[in-house]
Amino acid sequence: MGYKLEGTMLESCSCNVICPCWVGQDPDNGVCEGTIAWHFDKGEIDGVDVSGLTFAVLLHIPGNALAGNWRIVAYLNDTASQDQEEALLGVFTGKKGGPVADLAQLVGEVVGVERAPITFAVEKGKGGLKIGNVLDAEMVPFEGATGERTTLCDSVFSVIPGAPAYVGSAPRMKASNPALGLNLDLSGKSAVQGQFLFEA
């Protein structure tokens, strides 16, 4: 059966702009901490419809992103059914193969899986993400002289492989999770947005 997932990704982290992880360099502060969220405008996994849902993580990357050993807490919408949860976890833990499995292999520890109200909004390149009371982030893309969004392509690392990433900054990013040891209150740090199509 496999999966096909289409939608938008938002990412915000503790690195300065632009996050070095995307080009294979070590994070600015020795570690990279923050969030990545994938919202599915359309999605089906082994016949299970996941359209309208969001899969997000709070993460701690202890060094170079490509070296792995990521620690994450995963979040799903509190409205997701058990079948939807199992389907999404199957993809994002790498069990379903495909492009997401390459990303999943970088995770060394899943500290927890939690459900929460998730608000994911992007309009004209500006984005916002809220996950319960653990994350509140706002993201704004950079623009070039022509007014077009600044684009990162063909980077050595990507959480939306095969698609251009729009780099920007986060005027606000607050994130906390005691189990992960995460307590961030940042402004002006790295943010990345982009569209994705994952298929396997």
N, C-alpha and C positions, 0 to 999 in steps of 0.2 A: 504493500500500500504506500508506504513512505510518507513524506510530508512536503507541503508547499506553504511557505509563510512569506507574506508581503506586508511591508509597513515602514515605520519610521523609528530610528534609533536616536536617543539622547544620551549624552555622556558628560559628566562633570567630575573633575578630580582635583587633587591638591597640587598638581604640577603647575608651573607657570605656563603661560601660553607661548608656544604651542606644545602640548604634551609630548615629551621626547619618546615615550613608549611607542608611539605610532611609527617612528623611524628607526626603532631598534636600539635606541640609546637608553642609558640608565635614567630613572626618574630624577627630577630636580632635587628632591629632598631625601634621596636614598630609598624612599618608599613612595608608592603611588596609592592614594586612598580616595574613594569616592563612590560613584554610582554609574551603572550602565543600565539602560532600559530599552527594551524592544517592544513597540506597540504594534499589534497585528491588525491592519486594516482588513486583510483577508487572510485566513489561515485554516488549514486542515491537516490533521496528523492521524494517519491510519483511520480515516473516515470520521474523526472527531473534529467538529467545527470549533475553532478557537478565535474566530473573528471578533474583534472588539476588545480582546483581552490584552494585558501587558504583562511581560515577564521582566522583572528587574532584579538587580543584585546590588548590595553594598559590598565593597571589596577592599581588601588589603593586599597589595602586591609588594613583596618584601625586597625587591630589587628589579633587575631587568625583567620586563614583562614576558619576554620570550623564554626565560629560564623557568617559568612556571612557579609552582608552590603558592599559587594564589589562595587566599582564604576568603570565602564569601558567605553571605547570608542571602538566600534567594527569597523573593517576594512574588506572590501571585495575588490577583484580585480576590477580595473576599467574596465576590459573587461567582467565582469559578466553581464548576461542578467537580466531583471527584474524578470523573473521566477526563475532564479538561486538565486538571492538575497532573494526573498520571501521564497524560500525553505530552504536556509541556516539559515535565521533568525528564521524560524519556529522551526528548530531543536535546535539552540543554545539559544533560549529563553525558551526552555522547552516545547513548545506547542505540539511537536511530541512525547513526552514521552521518554522512554528508558533510557540508561545510561547517555546521555547528559543532561537529565532533572535534574538529581541529582546534577550536577555541576551548571546548570543554576539557581537553587534555592538559591545559595549562593550570587547571584548578587542582590544588593539592588537598584542600579540605573544605567540605560544605559544612559550615558551623551550624546552620539551621535552615529550615524552610518555613516561612511564615506567610500568613494571609493578612491583607490590609486593604483599606480603601486606597485605590491608586487613581490619581488624576494626571493624565498625560495630554498635553496640548501643544500644538505647533501651529503658528499662523504667520505667514509671510517671513519664514525663516527664524522667527523668534519662538522660543520654547519654554515650557514650564513643566515641572514634574514634582508631584507630591506623593509620598508614600506614608499613609497614616500619620503618626507623630514622629517618624524616624528620619524623614527626609523632606526638605523643601528647597528646590533649586530653580533658578531662572537662568536662561541661556540666550545669548545674543550672538549672531554670526558676524564675523568681520566682512567688510566689503572692499572691493577694489575700486580703482579710479572710475570705472564705468558703472559702478553701482551693483555689479554682479557679486554674488557671495564668493569669498575666498575659498578655493577648493584644494584639497589634498588628494592626489591620485597616486596609484602604484606604490603605496607605502609598504614597507616590509611587514608591518603588522596592521591588522584591521579587525574590528568587531562587526564589520559589514563587508566581508570580502567580495571583491568584484565591483564595488560601487564607490563613487566619489564621496569623500567626507568633507563637510563644510565646517571649517574651524572657526572658533570664536572664543568668547569669554563668558564667565558666569558672574553677573553682578551680585548674585546671592547663591550660596550653597551651604546649607546646614544639614548635617547628617550625624546620627548617633545610634550606636548599637553596643551595649556593654559586652555582650558575648564576643563581639568582634574586636573590642577595644577601640571602637571608633567614636570620636567626638570632635566634629569639625564645625567651624563657623567661619566661612571664608568668603572673600569677595575679590573679583578680578582674576580668578584663576582660569585654567583651561576648560573649554567646553567644546564638544564636537557633536554634530548632528549629521543625519544622512538617511537615505532610503535604503531598503534592503529587499532582496529576494533570495530566500533560502529554499533550496529544493533538493530532495533526495528520494 
